[in-house]
Each structure stands twice: as structure tokens, then as C-alpha cells.
Amino acid sequence: MSLDLVTEVWDALRSHIDFNERNDAADTLINLLIDNNYEADEIKEVFRGDKEILGALKNYVNEHEMEY
């Protein structure tokens, strides 16, 4: 699945996700994308300007940098 399609789906669904749960939804999406071999740089480029996704991506990268 292309990241462009994922972006479109996220944009369509975001307004239907409770505001207080969007960060959790973004975390889940980031984990799903990383688990499916998308690189952080690719995700960052496609989701530029989306604060929930970029925040979740930053948290993911920071957590996993510490493991190495």
C-alpha cells in the first residue's frame, strides 16, 4: 500500500476520531507503518504538517534510538 493512500485514509478518518484519542491513533498508525517496513524518513515526508503523526513518529524514533 502506498503512503499516499495511507495519508488520504488518515485525513478522511481523523475527523471521526475523538480529539483526545488522536495521539493514540497516530501512535498505532506509526507502529503499523514501521512494522510494514516503511522508513521514518518516508513517513515524515508524506505526513509533513500533520502534528499528531509527526509527534508519534518522533516519539517512536526517540524510544527506539535508546534501545540501540
Secondary structure, DSSP 4 states (H G I P E B T S, - for coil): --HHHHHHHHHHHHTTS-GGGHHHHHHHHHHHHHHTT--HHHHHHHTTT-HHHHHHHHHHHHHHHHH-
